[in-house]
Amino acid sequence: MRVRDWMSPDPITVRPSTSVREARRLLRYYGVRHLPVVERDRVVGMISDRDVRIDDKALDLIAAATVDVDEVAGQQRDVRLVMSAPVHVIGPDEAVEAAARAMLSWRVSALPVVDPEGALLGLITTTDCLLASLSPTADVDG
């Protein structure tokens, strides 16, 4: 089984200048845990829900104290300041097992899938790899 068969094509992306607040909104809105950070059609980093996690109850308490919540929470910062970089990537024709091994080795839970020129094609996650391993065709390499 190949990465291209299990990746999510055309993932939601952000630019390095996207605000943390907007990245957090996109993660919630689309129900995803990872956003590739793209600049000039190349992946330059990754943002995960953990990178931008903010306790909503704490934000409410800060807001009640009449301070600038966005400033205290760092939500106005660019994602370039909190993204993981450099980013590990994988090609679409690699085996899903190679993606799983790479994620384990690099201790990441998603890999951008790029073409030979480095353009983003999709995103494969640990969940995708688990689903592939449970697939009835898991014993067939295609």
Solvent accessible surface area in square Angstrom, and as a share of the most:
residue,aa,sasa,rsa
1,M,16,0.07
2,R,68,0.25
3,V,0,0.00
4,R,120,0.44
5,D,90,0.47
6,W,67,0.23
7,M,32,0.14
8,S,56,0.36
9,P,90,0.56
10,D,124,0.64
11,P,26,0.16
12,I,58,0.30
13,T,54,0.32
14,V,7,0.04
15,R,168,0.61
16,P,7,0.04
17,S,63,0.40
18,T,25,0.15
19,S,34,0.22
20,V,3,0.02
21,R,117,0.43
22,E,59,0.27
23,A,0,0.00
24,R,28,0.10
25,R,117,0.43
26,L,21,0.11
27,L,8,0.04
28,R,147,0.54
29,Y,153,0.58
30,Y,105,0.40
31,G,68,0.65
32,V,55,0.32
33,R,120,0.44
34,H,18,0.08
35,L,0,0.00
36,P,0,0.00
37,V,0,0.00
38,V,25,0.14
39,E,65,0.29
40,R,205,0.75
41,D,103,0.54
42,R,99,0.36
43,V,21,0.12
44,V,46,0.26
45,G,0,0.00
46,M,19,0.08
47,I,0,0.00
48,S,15,0.10
49,D,41,0.21
50,R,156,0.57
51,D,52,0.27
52,V,6,0.04
53,R,162,0.59
54,I,33,0.17
55,D,88,0.46
56,D,61,0.31
57,K,159,0.67
58,A,39,0.30
59,L,20,0.10
60,D,97,0.50
61,L,134,0.67
62,I,45,0.23
63,A,52,0.41
64,A,83,0.64
65,A,62,0.48
66,T,125,0.73
67,V,76,0.44
68,D,73,0.38
69,V,29,0.17
70,D,27,0.14
71,E,125,0.56
72,V,89,0.51
73,A,21,0.17
74,G,11,0.11
75,Q,5,0.02
76,Q,114,0.51
77,R,108,0.39
78,D,46,0.24
79,V,0,0.00
80,R,111,0.41
81,L,117,0.58
82,V,35,0.20
83,M,42,0.19
84,S,62,0.40
85,A,57,0.44
86,P,127,0.80
87,V,33,0.19
88,H,69,0.31
89,V,60,0.35
90,I,18,0.09
91,G,23,0.22
92,P,13,0.08
93,D,91,0.47
94,E,82,0.37
95,A,24,0.18
96,V,6,0.03
97,E,74,0.33
98,A,30,0.23
99,A,0,0.00
100,A,33,0.25
101,R,158,0.58
102,A,16,0.13
103,M,4,0.02
104,L,141,0.70
105,S,85,0.55
106,W,107,0.37
107,R,218,0.79
108,V,52,0.30
109,S,23,0.15
110,A,6,0.04
111,L,1,0.00
112,P,0,0.00
113,V,0,0.00
114,V,17,0.10
115,D,33,0.17
116,P,129,0.81
117,E,118,0.53
118,G,20,0.19
119,A,27,0.21
120,L,38,0.19
121,L,59,0.29
122,G,0,0.00
123,L,13,0.06
124,I,0,0.00
125,T,27,0.16
126,T,48,0.28
127,T,69,0.40
128,D,21,0.11
129,C,12,0.07
130,L,116,0.58
131,L,95,0.47
132,A,0,0.00
133,S,70,0.45
134,L,143,0.71
135,S,20,0.13
136,P,136,0.86
137,T,74,0.43
138,A,29,0.23
139,D,143,0.74
140,V,96,0.55
141,D,93,0.48
142,G,70,0.67
